[in-house]
């Protein structure tokens, strides 16, 4: 309920008899330990094979998406930086997910006034790809009989 509808942690107090700190710990554990982790070498190979079987394209590890979320309580001093074409302050959420909706990268907090190119240039995912942190999950793939590494 918390993740889907964005209700506060204290909303669980009466219905589930769950305190705010316990609700925070549960959501944190769910998000970090179960649904958000970088794939291992074996996981990456399995994901790439699944995408090739499903979509007929080799080398796909997931889908990257950036969405802008309305920030109703944005401080007045920051509104100019976070206000984009939408006309109200937004904050960006960048995520990579595979075919089975396994979330293996997320980044939240860049100003909504940035366009997609500027968001990508500031992305921790791009930085980790450039500094070699993802070399363990890189696999060679072929397109039109040409191999890419």
C-alpha positions in Angstrom: 0.0 0.0 0.0 2.8 2.3 0.9 4.7 1.8 -2.4 1.7 1.7 -4.6 -0.3 4.7 -3.3 2.4 6.7 -1.5 0.6 6.8 1.9 2.6 7.7 4.9 4.4 5.2 7.1 2.0 6.1 10.0 -1.0 4.9 7.9 -0.2 1.3 9.0 -0.6 2.1 12.7 -4.3 1.4 13.1 -5.0 -1.1 10.4 -2.0 -3.4 10.7 -1.0 -2.5 14.3 2.5 -1.7 12.9 4.5 1.2 14.1 6.1 3.8 11.8 9.7 2.6 12.4 8.7 -1.1 11.7 6.9 0.0 8.5 10.1 1.8 7.4 12.3 -1.2 8.1 9.9 -3.5 6.2 9.8 -1.3 3.1 13.6 -0.7 3.2 14.2 -4.5 3.4 11.8 -5.2 0.6 13.3 -2.6 -1.7 17.0 -3.2 -1.0 17.3 -6.9 -0.3 14.7 -8.5 -2.5 13.7 -6.2 -5.4 16.8 -4.1 -5.9 20.2 -5.6 -6.4 22.8 -5.6 -9.1 22.7 -8.8 -11.1 25.5 -11.3 -10.8 27.3 -12.7 -13.8 25.0 -15.7 -13.9 21.9 -13.5 -13.4 22.9 -11.2 -16.3 23.5 -14.1 -18.6 20.0 -15.5 -17.8 18.4 -12.1 -18.3 20.0 -11.6 -21.6 18.9 -15.1 -22.8 15.4 -14.4 -21.6 15.2 -11.1 -23.5 16.6 -12.7 -26.6 14.0 -15.4 -26.5 11.2 -13.0 -25.8 12.1 -10.1 -28.1 14.5 -11.7 -30.6 17.3 -9.1 -29.8 20.6 -10.2 -28.2 22.4 -8.2 -25.5 19.4 -6.6 -23.7 19.9 -6.5 -19.9 16.9 -4.3 -19.1 14.9 -1.3 -19.9 15.9 2.2 -18.6 13.2 4.7 -17.9 13.1 8.1 -16.3 9.9 9.5 -14.9 9.2 12.8 -13.3 7.1 12.8 -10.1 5.1 15.8 -8.9 6.7 17.3 -5.8 3.9 19.0 -3.9 6.0 20.1 -0.9 9.0 21.5 -2.8 10.6 24.4 -0.9 9.9 27.7 -2.5 13.7 28.4 -2.8 14.1 25.3 -5.0 10.9 25.6 -7.2 12.8 27.3 -10.1 15.3 24.5 -10.3 12.8 21.7 -10.0 10.1 23.2 -12.2 10.2 21.9 -15.8 7.8 22.0 -18.8 5.1 20.6 -16.6 4.6 23.9 -14.9 5.1 22.6 -11.3 8.0 21.2 -9.4 9.0 17.6 -10.2 11.7 15.2 -9.1 13.1 12.5 -11.3 13.2 8.8 -10.8 15.5 6.7 -13.0 15.2 3.0 -13.0 16.4 -0.1 -14.9 14.2 -3.2 -14.8 14.4 -6.5 -16.6 11.6 -8.6 -18.3 10.5 -10.0 -14.9 10.4 -6.5 -13.3 13.6 -7.1 -11.3 14.7 -3.6 -10.4 18.5 -3.5 -10.5 19.2 0.2 -10.6 17.4 3.3 -9.3 18.3 6.9 -8.8 16.0 9.4 -7.3 16.3 13.1 -6.7 17.6 15.0 -9.7 15.6 18.2 -10.5 12.7 17.8 -12.8 13.8 20.9 -14.7 16.5 18.8 -16.4 15.8 17.2 -19.8 16.5 13.5 -20.4 20.0 14.1 -21.8 21.1 16.1 -18.8 19.6 13.4 -16.5 21.6 10.7 -18.3 24.8 12.7 -18.1 24.4 12.9 -14.3 23.2 9.3 -13.9 25.0 7.0 -11.4 24.4 4.2 -13.9 26.4 5.9 -16.6 29.1 6.7 -14.2 29.3 3.1 -13.0 29.4 1.9 -16.7 32.3 4.3 -17.5 34.4 3.4 -14.5 34.0 -0.4 -15.1 31.8 -1.3 -12.1 29.5 -3.3 -14.4 32.3 -5.3 -16.2 31.2 -8.4 -14.3 27.7 -8.4 -16.0 29.0 -7.5 -19.5 28.4 -10.3 -22.0 29.4 -10.3 -25.7 26.4 -10.2 -28.0 25.8 -10.3 -31.8 23.9 -8.1 -34.2 24.0 -8.9 -37.9 26.9 -11.4 -37.3 29.0 -8.6 -35.7 30.1 -9.3 -32.1 30.0 -6.5 -29.5 31.7 -6.5 -26.1 
